[in-house]
């Protein structure tokens, strides 16, 4: 049921096994996914109070072990490719909730294609669109396995003589 709801979602970054949605767009998801997001958030608030971070992305994992995660990324709006700071995950098979910190990791997970995670009227969305288009035109987004971590992303940028300046792609 989750896989079907994820495929029907009108907003979100869809991968083979997950759907990523900015918290501002959860209200536009199918009711089943909205209910799961709220349920997970209630569990996390009661267990951890979410004091150390402000989760801004909800991930619905439908491939393999199904789960709902609230992900805290470093300054979603201001950084072109924010780093994952913390993840709060609720396994839907009854195995409970867990919190994992990603702070201080030498090769953190980073976000791409932020415009897919937000609604069309999200402030700054057009800036996200323009960056993604520039990165696609430069051939940077072809190998998704190579762009999800900071070190590999930086190596790819270096190999093409490029750098990110704000939300702009520039020659190094």
C-alpha positions as CSV (number, residue, x, y, z in Angstrom):
1,X,0.0,0.0,0.0
2,X,2.9,2.4,0.8
3,X,4.6,1.8,-2.6
4,X,1.3,2.6,-4.4
5,X,0.7,5.7,-2.3
6,X,4.3,6.9,-3.0
7,X,3.9,6.3,-6.7
8,X,0.6,8.4,-6.7
9,X,2.2,11.3,-4.8
10,X,2.1,14.5,-6.9
11,X,5.0,16.0,-5.0
12,X,8.3,14.5,-3.9
13,X,11.6,13.1,-5.1
14,X,11.0,9.5,-6.0
15,X,13.7,6.9,-6.0
16,X,13.5,3.1,-6.5
17,X,12.7,2.5,-2.9
18,X,11.6,5.8,-1.3
19,X,9.8,9.1,-1.6
20,X,11.4,12.3,-0.1
21,X,9.1,15.3,0.6
22,X,9.8,18.6,2.3
23,X,7.6,19.0,5.4
24,X,5.8,21.9,3.8
25,X,4.5,19.6,1.1
26,X,3.2,16.7,3.3
27,X,-0.3,18.2,3.2
28,X,-0.4,17.5,-0.6
29,X,0.4,13.8,-0.2
30,X,-2.2,10.9,-0.3
31,X,-4.0,10.6,3.0
32,X,-2.3,7.3,3.8
33,X,1.1,8.9,3.7
34,X,0.0,12.0,5.6
35,X,-1.3,9.7,8.3
36,X,2.0,7.8,8.5
37,X,4.0,11.1,8.6
38,X,1.9,12.4,11.5
39,X,2.1,9.1,13.4
40,X,5.9,9.0,13.1
41,X,6.2,12.6,14.2
42,X,4.1,12.0,17.3
43,X,6.3,9.1,18.2
44,X,9.5,11.1,17.7
45,X,8.2,14.1,19.7
46,X,7.2,11.9,22.6
47,X,10.4,10.0,22.6
48,X,13.1,12.7,21.8
49,X,11.4,16.1,21.8
50,X,13.4,16.8,18.6
51,X,15.4,19.4,20.5
52,X,18.7,19.2,18.6
53,X,17.4,19.6,15.1
54,X,14.5,20.6,13.0
55,X,13.6,17.9,10.6
56,X,12.7,19.3,7.2
57,X,12.3,16.2,4.9
58,X,10.1,13.2,5.4
59,X,11.2,10.0,3.7
60,X,8.8,7.1,3.1
61,X,10.8,3.9,2.5
62,X,8.7,1.4,0.6
63,X,11.4,-0.9,-0.7
64,X,12.5,-3.6,1.7
65,X,11.8,-2.7,5.3
66,X,9.1,-0.1,5.2
67,X,9.6,3.0,7.4
68,X,8.9,6.7,7.8
69,X,11.8,9.0,8.6
70,X,12.0,12.6,9.5
71,X,15.4,13.9,8.3
72,X,17.1,17.0,9.6
73,X,19.3,18.7,7.0
74,X,21.6,21.6,7.5
75,X,19.8,24.8,6.3
76,X,17.6,23.4,3.5
77,X,16.8,26.8,2.0
78,X,20.2,28.5,2.1
79,X,22.5,25.7,1.1
80,X,22.6,24.2,-2.4
81,X,23.3,20.7,-1.1
82,X,22.6,20.5,2.6
83,X,24.2,17.8,4.7
84,X,22.1,15.3,6.7
85,X,22.5,16.0,10.4
86,X,20.0,13.5,12.0
87,X,17.4,11.0,11.1
88,X,14.4,9.8,13.1
89,X,13.0,6.6,11.7
90,X,9.9,4.5,12.6
91,X,9.9,1.0,11.3
92,X,6.4,0.0,10.2
93,X,7.0,-3.7,11.0
94,X,6.7,-3.0,14.8
95,X,10.5,-2.8,15.4
96,X,10.1,0.7,16.9
97,X,11.8,4.0,16.5
98,X,15.4,5.0,16.3
99,X,17.4,8.2,16.1
100,X,20.7,8.4,14.3
101,X,23.1,11.3,14.3
102,X,25.2,12.1,11.2
103,X,27.0,15.1,12.6
104,X,30.7,15.2,12.2
105,X,30.9,12.4,9.6
106,X,33.8,12.9,7.2
107,X,31.6,12.1,4.2
108,X,28.1,13.2,4.9
109,X,25.0,12.5,2.9
110,X,23.9,15.5,0.9
111,X,20.7,16.5,-0.9
112,X,20.1,17.1,-4.6
113,X,17.0,18.0,-6.6
114,X,15.4,19.9,-3.8
115,X,12.8,21.4,-6.2
116,X,11.1,18.0,-6.5
117,X,10.6,17.8,-2.7
118,X,8.6,21.1,-2.5
119,X,5.4,22.4,-4.0
120,X,5.4,24.8,-7.0
121,X,4.6,27.8,-4.8
122,X,7.5,27.2,-2.3
123,X,9.7,30.3,-1.8
124,X,13.0,29.8,-3.6
125,X,11.8,26.8,-5.6
126,X,12.8,28.5,-8.9
127,X,16.4,28.9,-7.6
128,X,16.4,25.1,-6.9
129,X,15.1,24.4,-10.4
130,X,17.8,26.5,-12.0
131,X,20.6,24.9,-10.1
132,X,19.3,21.4,-10.9
133,X,19.0,22.3,-14.6
134,X,22.6,23.7,-14.6
135,X,23.9,20.5,-12.9
136,X,22.0,18.3,-15.3
137,X,23.3,20.3,-18.3
138,X,26.8,19.9,-17.0
139,X,26.4,16.1,-16.7
140,X,26.7,16.1,-13.0
141,X,23.5,14.2,-12.1
142,X,23.9,11.1,-14.4
143,X,25.3,8.8,-11.7
144,X,23.0,9.1,-8.7
145,X,25.3,6.8,-6.7
146,X,28.1,9.2,-7.1
147,X,26.4,12.4,-6.0
148,X,24.8,11.4,-2.7
149,X,27.8,12.0,-0.5
150,X,29.9,15.1,-0.1
151,X,33.3,13.7,-1.0
152,X,32.2,12.0,-4.2
153,X,30.2,15.1,-5.2
154,X,33.2,17.3,-4.6
155,X,35.4,14.9,-6.6
156,X,32.9,15.0,-9.5
157,X,32.8,18.8,-9.4
158,X,36.6,19.0,-9.3
159,X,36.9,16.6,-12.3
160,X,34.7,18.9,-14.4
161,X,36.4,22.1,-13.2
162,X,33.2,23.3,-11.5
163,X,32.1,24.6,-8.1
164,X,28.9,25.6,-6.3
165,X,28.6,29.2,-5.3
166,X,25.4,29.7,-3.3
167,X,22.8,28.1,-5.6
168,X,24.8,28.7,-8.8
169,X,27.1,26.4,-10.7
170,X,30.4,28.1,-11.7
171,X,33.7,27.4,-13.3
172,X,36.3,26.7,-10.7
